[in-house]
Amino acid sequence: MHIDLNGKVAIVTGAGRGIGREIAVTLAREGVITVVTDINESNLNDLRQEFVQQGYQGSQYLCDVREFGQIAEVVRDVEQKLGRIDILVNNAGVAGGGTVDTLQEEVWDLNLDINLKGTFLMCKAVVPIMKKQKSGRIINAASFAAIVPSYGSAAYASSKAGVEQFTRVLAGELGPWDITVNCYSPGMIPTDMNHFAELPAQQQQRLLDTLTLRHWGKKDDVAHLICFLASDFAGYITGTMIDVSGGKLATQIPRIAYERAAADGKYEF
Ligand SMILES: NC(=O)c1ccc[n+]([C@@H]2O[C@H](COP(=O)([O-])OP(=O)(O)OC[C@H]3O[C@@H](n4cnc5c(N)ncnc54)[C@H](O)[C@@H]3O)[C@@H](O)[C@H]2O)c1
């Protein structure tokens, strides 16, 4: 089985760094004409340089997913220049926290505006083009927080649960045009958003204790899923949430398996 994405056109939001950047570079390496957006100009310039150096096809736009005017301009430009949009990856996101009594209204709004409304606005702009094509793949970043939220994550978890439900609604609306809409839930992938791998050792161990596969996820674990969901092989998958979390809380106390393995000399904590 060979995933062939060569010549397809993708937009990846929030691709200046982290998982989004990995998704963009992976798609571009697969021959996808990859349009990236972000609000961080210097990270976009850095990515532009990588595209030039590697001979990847694509373009970079400064674009805030909260601003429909900016989004519409990017989408219009892409349609004029490339004639189509096959893949939309709504990766842009923020994670602001706080317990409900201390959570500031602005932090709540920021999470909802970028993570949920941003996803809606991007889809609103791209869907008419995909409908004309009678094809398309929309892939949204949810989070494991949409499945089991963590302490103090009311704003983030609510926004990501919204993304999951939005994904299903949109999948239902776009079925007649053969456009699939799915989302994914990364578990714990160290990035500048969370700095997991820089936490004190004891805190890292506590987080790793929740995992069935007891190690941090990698950015390319997500990028590879995106390639599959964007490909012809995933044509019959829509309206789903795919968990890329190393089996986080798949069992009640995943650590037990590791304690048993350690007792048998097969694992070292
Ligand atoms: N890293 C994880 O373990 C993890 C877990 C669950 C979900 N996620 C989700 O995956 C996505 C990427 O996460 P990450 O860890 O790479 O985060 P990150 O903070 O490293 O990257 C987020 C990117 O989004 C961009 N961005 C922020 N606001 C924007 C806006 N208004 N418009 C356009 N771009 C904007 C940022 O500039 C940045 O480049 C997010 O949606 C996040 O919620 C990540």
PDBQT file of the ligand as one rigid body, heavy atoms in Angstrom, charges set to zero:
ROOT
HETATM    1  N1  LIG A 301       1.004  18.948  21.681  1.00  0.00    +0.000 N 
HETATM    2  C1  LIG A 301       0.049  18.164  22.170  1.00  0.00    +0.000 C 
HETATM    3  O1  LIG A 301       0.318  17.229  22.926  1.00  0.00    +0.000 OA
HETATM    4  C2  LIG A 301      -1.383  18.388  21.790  1.00  0.00    +0.000 A 
HETATM    5  C3  LIG A 301      -2.351  17.623  22.459  1.00  0.00    +0.000 A 
HETATM    6  C4  LIG A 301      -3.678  17.802  22.104  1.00  0.00    +0.000 A 
HETATM    7  C5  LIG A 301      -4.045  18.680  21.107  1.00  0.00    +0.000 A 
HETATM    8  N2  LIG A 301      -3.081  19.423  20.481  1.00  0.00    +0.000 N 
HETATM    9  C6  LIG A 301      -3.533  20.361  19.444  1.00  0.00    +0.000 C 
HETATM   10  O2  LIG A 301      -2.695  20.312  18.301  1.00  0.00    +0.000 OA
HETATM   11  C7  LIG A 301      -2.571  21.619  17.722  1.00  0.00    +0.000 C 
HETATM   12  C8  LIG A 301      -1.102  22.006  17.639  1.00  0.00    +0.000 C 
HETATM   13  O3  LIG A 301      -0.536  21.979  18.949  1.00  0.00    +0.000 OA
HETATM   14  P1  LIG A 301       1.011  22.268  19.239  1.00  0.00    +0.000 P 
HETATM   15  O4  LIG A 301       1.363  21.526  20.470  1.00  0.00    +0.000 OA
HETATM   16  O5  LIG A 301       1.814  22.072  18.013  1.00  0.00    +0.000 OA
HETATM   17  O6  LIG A 301       0.936  23.832  19.632  1.00  0.00    +0.000 OA
HETATM   18  P2  LIG A 301       1.922  25.047  19.334  1.00  0.00    +0.000 P 
HETATM   19  O7  LIG A 301       1.559  26.108  20.322  1.00  0.00    +0.000 OA
HETATM   20  O8  LIG A 301       3.336  24.608  19.267  1.00  0.00    +0.000 OA
HETATM   21  O9  LIG A 301       1.477  25.532  17.862  1.00  0.00    +0.000 OA
HETATM   22  C9  LIG A 301       0.277  26.218  17.642  1.00  0.00    +0.000 C 
HETATM   23  C10 LIG A 301       0.441  27.077  16.411  1.00  0.00    +0.000 C 
HETATM   24  O10 LIG A 301      -0.820  27.755  16.171  1.00  0.00    +0.000 OA
HETATM   25  C11 LIG A 301      -0.537  29.103  15.867  1.00  0.00    +0.000 C 
HETATM   26  N3  LIG A 301      -1.673  29.959  16.199  1.00  0.00    +0.000 N 
HETATM   27  C12 LIG A 301      -2.105  30.337  17.422  1.00  0.00    +0.000 A 
HETATM   28  N4  LIG A 301      -3.140  31.177  17.331  1.00  0.00    +0.000 NA
HETATM   29  C13 LIG A 301      -3.385  31.333  16.001  1.00  0.00    +0.000 A 
HETATM   30  C14 LIG A 301      -4.335  32.067  15.278  1.00  0.00    +0.000 A 
HETATM   31  N5  LIG A 301      -5.222  32.862  15.899  1.00  0.00    +0.000 N 
HETATM   32  N6  LIG A 301      -4.330  31.993  13.918  1.00  0.00    +0.000 NA
HETATM   33  C15 LIG A 301      -3.399  31.220  13.289  1.00  0.00    +0.000 A 
HETATM   34  N7  LIG A 301      -2.475  30.507  13.935  1.00  0.00    +0.000 NA
HETATM   35  C16 LIG A 301      -2.457  30.558  15.275  1.00  0.00    +0.000 A 
HETATM   36  C17 LIG A 301       0.685  29.443  16.728  1.00  0.00    +0.000 C 
HETATM   37  O11 LIG A 301       1.366  30.611  16.272  1.00  0.00    +0.000 OA
HETATM   38  C18 LIG A 301       1.511  28.167  16.581  1.00  0.00    +0.000 C 
HETATM   39  O12 LIG A 301       2.343  28.202  15.447  1.00  0.00    +0.000 OA
HETATM   40  C19 LIG A 301      -3.390  22.553  18.622  1.00  0.00    +0.000 C 
HETATM   41  O13 LIG A 301      -4.687  22.717  18.089  1.00  0.00    +0.000 OA
HETATM   42  C20 LIG A 301      -3.452  21.802  19.937  1.00  0.00    +0.000 C 
HETATM   43  O14 LIG A 301      -4.565  22.160  20.722  1.00  0.00    +0.000 OA
HETATM   44  C21 LIG A 301      -1.770  19.294  20.801  1.00  0.00    +0.000 A 
ENDROOT
TORSDOF 0
